[in-house]
Amino acid sequence: MHPKIELLDTVALRDDLPGLGLLAGEVGAVVEVLGDDAFEVEFVDQTGRTYGQHALRREQLMRLHQKGEALR
């Protein structure tokens, strides 16, 4: 089971999404919860420019965590 993903969580892609121009490991932020298993994720470059905002499924994402916070 995947950890719960919530609004404003930092997430990373599990797999390449060539149709969207995204690669596994790219990091984004959840900007909207679309349902139990769907999220709008924004991807921003180092200058703060958004280069992608897409609706993605839970299984496409990995929730990232801070030191001391359990993954499970």
C-alpha angles and dihedrals in degrees: 000000000000121000114259114273117213140180112295094013116145111239139178130211116254095204141018115275101197093173088062096038092245130131131210111272097031110141126226142159128247105242098172137017107223096181142317092301105022133074139176106232125193121207117202129186126226092272092055095255115141110234098174142012115181143162106245136179124243092247090059092058141067117202111228121216143201126249110285095021114113118236092215 
